[in-house]
């Protein structure tokens, strides 16, 4: 059946396969995720052992999300989480949203038809630290069966509203006769206190007379209801949280509550795969007066499920750094979580509406409001920015009434318009939209409104980060040469990449100095640190090297004089540097180094060697340091590579091995010009990596033999 509980339809092969997997592995709950057809999104298709609302935040999961089923599918490996401590360490976002003790396995489902999804299994608290060989074999066998089934089924349509996952309930332990059922009811009535049974959704399915007397409510009102919904004095989220803890961890739990005016009751919960047995008894202790329960019609406390849903998404938002990180996270995590098909985010700048990101909107709909004056635009976003109030449109007719033509322009039938407010100041607007009409429950509106505040704070931080980052990059660019001089007989390329971490300014630099018509100097260096002081020192080092080089000093003397200057300035920072003087007539190069990584030379036959240059002491340590020079020849079609350590260093790796790896990449690169070769080296090393350090690279390619300067 779609949504709700029950055994499910008899023609549900995925459901039967999931129940078999749970039975053979001993798992208490599970679910099958399927990759949608046209987006990198996993959709929960069938589940068992926990209520559907528990997995609402994960009904649609972006493949890039840092949660177990996404990691298992993306990396095609089994993900095992032994308990809450490991969950908090490896998947903190999930741990915040499900703060209970249980074990979890997520396994990829793939076969000849390719990657199809993932199997998720949960075990009660107390499982051993590892899966047994039998359990692992059962998981692998279940994934094989699911892959065969999914290969015959069409993938879900990611552009259509997601169907609620089917919920399969395991069969009862045994069938009972009417006489046995009556005997069980008599047994319960004879127990002291009162008893009731809850299904996995938390609804009361059976209640004894003793329980109705203790709860102070008729059985006709209790049956089919959740206790915290029908009993005002149980509306505190703590009580619902105890129920959730019992269902997830499969451990008995208890709590005490006060039924007005002063009746303290103890509730003991005993869970299994089909529901919970609850024993209610008068408490032996009087805990004193409590706050009165909310009256009928009062605003109710936020439910535990809502709290954890918002916490899950809030944890994701803390990972966002720049504006596009926030946009991407909303599009990839929040849009799927709420089953939306479109998202657009605006900010107000200089009295105009500016789009900072969108998904699922046609270009003409985005362009219609881009840059328009807020005073002239008639749109839900402008209204939200002006009033600070969220609005929810459930149908095209409702939208057409307030904003004529908008449903046809956008192709959307329903939307939630969420103003993004920080300290009473609007910073933007986020719109989630749907291709079909839909209603928004009070709970959804509460969650979305709470979430909008978190998005606003993340966006405000991100825009501040972007501003600082741009200032840092502008300063860095101003300290580096804006262009390189033409060098007869050589083609030259230089690159600088800032680190991808933090907002600090890098200290890497390079320069190419035309000394006279017959000689040129190339210099590359790296100032210790990533801050304004490092950038300032970088500018001083570059200026000093240029001054001493143009004065005619030899390579070793250029470094020695720069070193004495830095020790006199005493900046508290050290600098590595490599200086190369090239005679354009003879193609002889003289190299001197101050603690810098060794240069590489790719020979005309394309084999690459690591050049041995006496390393020398870092600049700025010892004013009496001396620097030796080495001479080499740069034959036609050779390439000299100068670089900073950000290109080769990897935490925990041997530096010599890293330099040798770079030499291997240069050796294996095709015969490209220096510009394309520089791009290839940077792409191969850092195309998708998180750069912990900035990178500078300079390539000097000796052109084929020809006339040299006179």
LUMRORO-464465 format. One record per residue (C-alpha): residue in one letter; x, y, z. Coordinates in steps of 0.1 Angstrom, whole numbers, padded with zeros to 4 digits, always signed. Layout:
AXYZ
...
END
This chain:
X+0000+0000+0000
X+0012+0035-0006
X+0020+0052+0027
X+0007+0041+0060
X+0012+0007+0076
X+0001-0027+0066
X+0013-0059+0051
X+0014-0043+0016
X+0001-0056-0017
X+0008-0092-0026
X+0023-0082-0059
X+0051-0061-0043
X+0083-0080-0050
X+0105-0053-0036
X+0086-0053-0003
X+0088-0091-0001
X+0125-0089-0008
X+0130-0063+0019
X+0111-0084+0045
X+0132-0114+0035
X+0164-0094+0039
X+0154-0083+0074
X+0144-0118+0084
X+0177-0133+0071
X+0199-0106+0086
X+0181-0102+0119
X+0176-0065+0111
X+0148-0047+0129
X+0141-0021+0101
X+0150-0015+0065
X+0144+0003+0033
X+0151+0001-0004
X+0164+0033-0022
X+0162+0035-0060
X+0181+0060-0082
X+0157+0082-0101
X+0159+0084-0138
X+0170+0120-0145
X+0187+0133-0114
X+0214+0122-0090
X+0188+0115-0063
X+0179+0083-0043
X+0142+0078-0036
X+0130+0056-0007
X+0106+0032-0024
X+0097+0006+0003
X+0104+0004+0040
X+0096-0016+0070
X+0102-0016+0108
X+0099+0022+0114
X+0070+0046+0107
X+0072+0065+0074
X+0074+0099+0092
X+0107+0089+0108
X+0124+0088+0074
X+0107+0119+0060
X+0141+0138+0059
X+0155+0110+0039
X+0127+0100+0015
X+0147+0117-0013
X+0184+0119-0009
X+0209+0136-0031
X+0236+0113-0042
X+0263+0138-0030
X+0249+0139+0005
X+0272+0128+0034
X+0248+0102+0047
X+0252+0064+0047
X+0229+0054+0018
X+0243+0081-0005
X+0279+0072+0004
X+0272+0035-0002
X+0257+0042-0036
X+0282+0067-0047
X+0313+0047-0036
X+0298+0013-0043
X+0308-0001-0010
X+0291-0014+0022
X+0288+0013+0049
X+0286-0001+0084
X+0279+0021+0115
X+0282+0001+0147
X+0264+0026+0171
X+0256+0061+0180
X+0293+0071+0188
X+0304+0060+0153
X+0274+0077+0138
X+0283+0110+0155
X+0319+0107+0143
X+0313+0095+0107
X+0279+0110+0099
X+0272+0139+0123
X+0243+0152+0103
X+0224+0119+0106
X+0234+0116+0143
X+0219+0150+0151
X+0186+0140+0134
X+0184+0105+0149
X+0200+0107+0183
X+0193+0071+0193
X+0214+0040+0197
X+0212+0015+0168
X+0235-0001+0142
X+0232+0005+0105
X+0243-0010+0072
X+0239+0006+0038
X+0248-0015+0008
X+0249-0006-0029
X+0224-0024-0052
X+0240-0028-0086
X+0243-0054-0113
X+0246-0058-0151
X+0221-0030-0156
X+0243-0006-0136
X+0239+0012-0103
X+0203+0010-0092
X+0202+0021-0056
X+0209+0010-0020
X+0196-0013+0007
X+0194+0002+0042
X+0192-0021+0073
X+0190-0012+0110
X+0197-0034+0140
X+0186-0029+0176
X+0210-0014+0201
X+0235-0039+0214
X+0245-0054+0181
X+0281-0066+0180
X+0307-0041+0167
X+0309-0059+0133
X+0286-0077+0110
X+0290-0115+0113
X+0300-0135+0082
X+0265-0149+0080
X+0250-0114+0082
X+0273-0100+0056
X+0265-0129+0033
X+0228-0123+0038
X+0232-0086+0029
X+0251-0094-0002
X+0225-0120-0013
X+0197-0095-0006
X+0214-0069-0028
X+0218-0094-0056
X+0180-0102-0055
X+0171-0065-0053
X+0194-0057-0083
X+0177-0084-0104
X+0142-0070-0094
X+0151-0034-0101
X+0167-0043-0135
X+0132-0052-0146
X+0115-0021-0133
X+0116+0015-0147
X+0134+0040-0127
X+0113+0066-0108
X+0107+0099-0126
X+0127+0125-0107
X+0107+0154-0122
X+0074+0141-0109
X+0062+0145-0073
X+0076+0116-0053
X+0052+0089-0042
X+0052+0081-0005
X+0073+0050+0002
X+0053+0017+0006
X+0054+0005+0042
X+0055-0033+0048
X+0047-0047+0082
X+0062-0081+0092
X+0035-0108+0097
X+0025-0115+0133
X+0045-0140+0153
X+0016-0165+0152
X-0021-0165+0144
X-0045-0167+0173
X-0081-0179+0175
X-0110-0158+0188
X-0108-0176+0221
X-0071-0168+0225
X-0077-0132+0216
X-0104-0129+0243
X-0082-0147+0268
X-0054-0121+0260
X-0078-0093+0266
X-0089-0108+0299
X-0053-0112+0309
X-0045-0075+0302
X-0075-0064+0322
X-0064-0084+0352
X-0030-0067+0353
X-0025-0039+0378
X-0026-0004+0363
X-0035-0002+0327
X-0023-0014+0293
X-0025-0002+0257
X-0009-0011+0224
X+0005+0013+0198
X+0012+0005+0162
X+0046+0017+0148
X+0029+0050+0138
X+0022+0056+0175
X-0016+0052+0172
X-0034+0034+0200
X-0049+0001+0187
X-0060-0014+0220
X-0066+0001+0255
X-0078-0016+0287
X-0104-0002+0311
X-0077+0004+0337
X-0057+0025+0311
X-0088+0047+0303
X-0093+0053+0340
X-0057+0063+0346
X-0055+0085+0314
X-0089+0101+0322
X-0102+0097+0286
X-0128+0075+0268
X-0116+0046+0248
X-0135+0058+0218
X-0113+0090+0217
X-0081+0070+0224
X-0084+0043+0198
X-0068+0053+0165
X-0051+0084+0181
X-0016+0091+0191
X-0014+0097+0229
X+0004+0131+0226
X-0022+0143+0202
X-0053+0134+0222
X-0040+0140+0257
X-0029+0177+0262
X-0007+0168+0291
X+0014+0145+0269
X+0021+0171+0242
X+0056+0179+0255
X+0081+0167+0227
X+0099+0146+0254
X+0071+0121+0255
X+0070+0116+0218
X+0108+0114+0218
X+0106+0084+0242
X+0083+0066+0218
X+0107+0073+0189
X+0137+0061+0210
X+0119+0028+0217
X+0110+0022+0181
X+0145+0030+0167
X+0167+0013+0194
X+0142-0015+0201
X+0149-0011+0238
X+0123-0009+0265
X+0121+0027+0279
X+0100+0046+0303
X+0090+0081+0313
X+0068+0098+0340
X+0041+0124+0333
X+0016+0143+0353
X-0021+0141+0345
X-0038+0172+0359
X-0043+0181+0385
X-0016+0160+0403
X-0017+0124+0391
X+0018+0112+0383
X+0019+0082+0360
X+0047+0060+0348
X+0047+0047+0312
X+0068+0017+0303
X+0072+0010+0266
X+0082-0024+0251
X+0088-0023+0214
X+0090-0049+0186
X+0087-0050+0148
X+0050-0044+0148
X+0044-0019+0175
X+0047-0011+0212
X+0031-0025+0243
X+0027+0002+0270
X+0021-0005+0307
X+0008+0024+0327
X+0009+0026+0365
X+0006+0052+0392
X+0040+0066+0401
X+0054+0059+0435
X+0068+0094+0437
X+0050+0128+0435
X+0072+0152+0415
X+0053+0183+0426
X+0033+0209+0405
X+0038+0212+0368
X+0029+0238+0341
X-0007+0235+0330
X-0014+0217+0297
X-0021+0238+0266
X-0058+0247+0263
X-0077+0237+0232
X-0068+0260+0203
X-0035+0271+0218
X-0003+0269+0198
X+0011+0235+0204
X+0048+0228+0211
X+0069+0217+0181
X+0068+0180+0178
X+0099+0158+0182
X+0098+0148+0146
X+0098+0184+0135
X+0127+0192+0158
X+0149+0164+0144
X+0139+0172+0108
X+0150+0208+0112
X+0182+0197+0131
X+0191+0174+0102
X+0188+0203+0077
X+0205+0227+0100
X+0235+0204+0103
X+0237+0204+0066
X+0236+0242+0064
X+0265+0245+0088
X+0287+0228+0061
X+0280+0256+0036
X+0308+0281+0031
X+0300+0304+0001
X+0268+0316-0014
X+0268+0288-0041
X+0273+0262-0013
X+0241+0274+0003
X+0223+0274-0030
X+0236+0239-0039
X+0227+0225-0005
X+0191+0239-0006
X+0187+0225-0042
X+0203+0191-0034
X+0192+0185+0001
X+0162+0206+0011
X+0143+0204-0023
X+0143+0166-0023
X+0134+0164+0014
X+0102+0183+0008
X+0094+0167-0026
X+0097+0200-0045
X+0104+0201-0082
X+0118+0236-0084
X+0137+0261-0063
X+0147+0297-0068
X+0166+0320-0044
X+0167+0358-0046
X+0186+0386-0028
X+0178+0423-0028
X+0207+0444-0040
X+0205+0482-0045
X+0167+0481-0046
X+0166+0453-0072
X+0159+0416-0073
X+0189+0394-0081
X+0188+0356-0086
X+0216+0338-0069
X+0205+0302-0078
X+0177+0282-0092
X+0167+0246-0102
X+0138+0234-0123
X+0128+0268-0137
X+0127+0278-0174
X+0152+0305-0184
X+0124+0329-0193
X+0109+0326-0158
X+0143+0334-0142
X+0150+0363-0166
X+0115+0378-0161
X+0124+0392-0126
X+0162+0394-0128
X+0174+0429-0119
X+0139+0445-0118
X+0133+0473-0093
X+0116+0460-0061
X+0092+0489-0064
X+0081+0478-0098
X+0080+0441-0096
X+0048+0422-0086
X+0060+0388-0074
X+0057+0366-0043
X+0094+0372-0037
X+0090+0410-0036
X+0060+0406-0013
X+0080+0383+0010
X+0110+0407+0011
X+0086+0437+0019
X+0065+0420+0046
X+0088+0393+0060
X+0059+0370+0060
X+0059+0335+0044
X+0031+0326+0020
X+0019+0292+0007
X+0000+0288-0026
X-0016+0254-0031
X-0029+0257-0067
X-0024+0276-0099
X-0058+0293-0094
X-0047+0307-0061
X-0015+0320-0076
X-0032+0334-0106
X-0056+0354-0084
X-0027+0372-0067
X-0001+0372-0095
X-0017+0369-0129
X+0004+0351-0155
X+0029+0336-0130
X+0017+0300-0132
X+0019+0299-0170
X+0054+0316-0169
X+0069+0293-0144
X+0050+0261-0151
X+0045+0256-0113
X+0012+0248-0096
X+0021+0252-0059
X+0048+0270-0040
X+0061+0279-0006
X+0075+0314-0005
X+0099+0318+0024
X+0115+0352+0033
X+0150+0349+0046
X+0153+0372+0077
X+0183+0378+0099
X+0179+0400+0130
X+0148+0416+0115
X+0166+0424+0082
X+0156+0406+0050
X+0186+0391+0032
X+0167+0372+0005
X+0138+0349-0004
X+0137+0312-0011
X+0108+0297-0031
X+0101+0259-0032
X+0077+0250-0060
X+0057+0220-0072
X+0045+0210-0106
X+0012+0198-0092
X-0012+0213-0067
X-0006+0204-0031
X-0015+0214+0004
X+0009+0224+0031
X+0001+0210+0065
X+0005+0231+0097
X+0035+0209+0106
X+0051+0215+0072
X+0046+0252+0074
X+0062+0253+0108
X+0092+0233+0097
X+0096+0254+0065
X+0094+0286+0084
X+0119+0274+0110
X+0142+0263+0082
X+0139+0296+0064
X+0156+0313+0094
X+0185+0288+0093
X+0189+0293+0055
X+0189+0331+0061
X+0217+0328+0086
X+0237+0305+0064
X+0232+0328+0034
X+0242+0359+0054
X+0274+0342+0065
X+0281+0329+0030
X+0278+0364+0014
X+0302+0378+0040
X+0326+0350+0032
X+0323+0357-0005
X+0331+0394+0000
X+0361+0386+0021
X+0373+0360-0003
X+0370+0383-0032
X+0390+0410-0014
X+0417+0385-0006
X+0419+0373-0042
X+0420+0409-0055
X+0448+0417-0031
X+0466+0385-0042
X+0462+0393-0079
X+0475+0428-0073
X+0507+0415-0058
X+0514+0391-0087
X+0526+0402-0121
X+0498+0412-0144
X+0516+0398-0175
X+0549+0381-0184
X+0574+0397-0207
X+0583+0381-0241
X+0614+0360-0240
X+0632+0352-0273
X+0636+0315-0277
X+0612+0305-0250
X+0575+0301-0245
X+0564+0308-0209
X+0533+0300-0189
X+0525+0308-0152
X+0496+0298-0130
X+0484+0307-0095
X+0456+0288-0077
X+0444+0299-0042
X+0437+0273-0016
X+0401+0262-0013
X+0401+0264+0025
X+0395+0295+0045
X+0395+0332+0036
X+0432+0339+0040
X+0456+0353+0015
X+0483+0331+0001
X+0520+0337+0001
X+0530+0320-0031
X+0545+0342-0058
X+0563+0341-0092
X+0580+0366-0114
X+0597+0367-0148
X+0623+0396-0151
X+0638+0407-0184
X+0673+0417-0173
X+0686+0428-0206
X+0683+0418-0243
X+0705+0387-0236
X+0692+0374-0202
X+0661+0368-0182
X+0655+0358-0146
X+0626+0335-0134
X+0618+0334-0097
X+0592+0315-0077
X+0587+0314-0039
X+0564+0307-0010
X+0561+0328+0021
X+0551+0309+0053
X+0515+0315+0064
X+0482+0325+0048
X+0473+0360+0060
X+0478+0396+0053
X+0513+0396+0069
X+0524+0368+0045
X+0510+0386+0015
X+0528+0418+0026
X+0561+0399+0030
X+0555+0382-0004
X+0554+0417-0020
X+0586+0427-0002
X+0605+0395-0012
X+0594+0399-0049
X+0604+0435-0049
X+0638+0428-0033
X+0646+0399-0057
X+0637+0421-0087
X+0659+0450-0074
X+0690+0428-0068
X+0685+0409-0100
X+0682+0440-0122
X+0713+0454-0104
X+0733+0425-0119
X+0738+0402-0089
X+0745+0365-0095
X+0718+0340-0085
X+0734+0330-0052
X+0740+0367-0043
X+0704+0377-0052
X+0692+0352-0025
X+0719+0362+0000
X+0710+0399-0002
X+0673+0392+0000
X+0679+0370+0030
X+0699+0397+0048
X+0671+0422+0041
X+0644+0399+0055
X+0664+0391+0087
X+0668+0429+0092
X+0631+0434+0088
X+0625+0404+0112
X+0589+0397+0100
X+0587+0364+0120
X+0580+0345+0088
X+0603+0324+0065
X+0603+0322+0028
X+0614+0296+0003
X+0626+0308-0031
X+0641+0294-0063
X+0659+0319-0086
X+0669+0310-0122
X+0692+0332-0144
X+0690+0322-0181
X+0715+0334-0208
X+0694+0336-0239
X+0724+0333-0262
X+0737+0300-0249
X+0705+0287-0232
X+0726+0282-0201
X+0706+0284-0168
X+0721+0291-0134
X+0699+0281-0105
X+0700+0289-0068
X+0675+0278-0041
X+0666+0287-0006
X+0647+0258+0009
X+0625+0254-0022
X+0612+0222-0039
X+0636+0211-0067
X+0628+0221-0102
X+0620+0196-0130
X+0635+0194-0165
X+0617+0176-0192
X+0642+0167-0219
X+0636+0169-0256
X+0630+0131-0257
X+0603+0138-0230
X+0619+0119-0201
X+0618+0141-0170
X+0645+0145-0143
X+0644+0161-0108
X+0673+0187-0108
X+0696+0187-0079
X+0700+0223-0067
X+0718+0228-0033
X+0687+0235-0011
X+0701+0264+0010
X+0685+0278+0041
X+0651+0294+0040
X+0652+0332+0037
X+0648+0352+0069
X+0665+0328+0093
X+0703+0334+0093
X+0717+0367+0079
X+0750+0350+0072
X+0735+0322+0051
X+0752+0315+0017
X+0736+0301-0014
X+0753+0279-0040
X+0743+0278-0077
X+0740+0250-0103
X+0743+0254-0140
X+0723+0234-0166
X+0716+0237-0203
X+0681+0241-0217
X+0682+0224-0251
X+0655+0230-0277
X+0621+0214-0269
X+0630+0210-0232
X+0607+0223-0205
X+0618+0237-0171
X+0591+0235-0144
X+0592+0257-0113
X+0565+0252-0087
X+0556+0257-0050
X+0549+0229-0025
X+0511+0232-0028
X+0513+0214-0061
X+0530+0183-0046
X+0525+0181-0009
X+0499+0157+0005
X+0494+0152+0043
X+0512+0121+0054
X+0529+0115+0020
X+0567+0114+0015
X+0578+0147-0001
X+0604+0130-0024
X+0577+0106-0035
X+0553+0135-0043
X+0580+0153-0064
X+0587+0121-0082
X+0550+0117-0089
X+0549+0152-0104
X+0579+0144-0125
X+0561+0113-0137
X+0530+0133-0147
X+0552+0158-0166
X+0570+0128-0182
X+0537+0112-0193
X+0521+0144-0206
X+0516+0147-0243
X+0537+0173-0263
X+0517+0204-0254
X+0525+0240-0254
X+0533+0255-0219
X+0498+0269-0214
X+0480+0237-0221
X+0507+0217-0202
X+0503+0239-0171
X+0466+0234-0172
X+0470+0197-0175
X+0494+0195-0145
X+0470+0215-0123
X+0439+0196-0135
X+0455+0162-0129
X+0466+0172-0094
X+0438+0194-0081
X+0409+0191-0105
X+0385+0178-0078
X+0407+0180-0047
X+0404+0202-0017
X+0435+0224-0019
X+0449+0229+0016
X+0476+0253+0002
X+0479+0277-0026
X+0498+0267-0058
X+0522+0286-0081
X+0536+0270-0113
X+0558+0284-0140
X+0569+0265-0171
X+0597+0277-0195
X+0597+0258-0227
X+0627+0261-0249
X+0616+0266-0285
X+0631+0245-0314
X+0665+0257-0325
X+0665+0290-0344
X+0683+0323-0344
X+0694+0334-0309
X+0700+0370-0298
X+0732+0384-0311
END
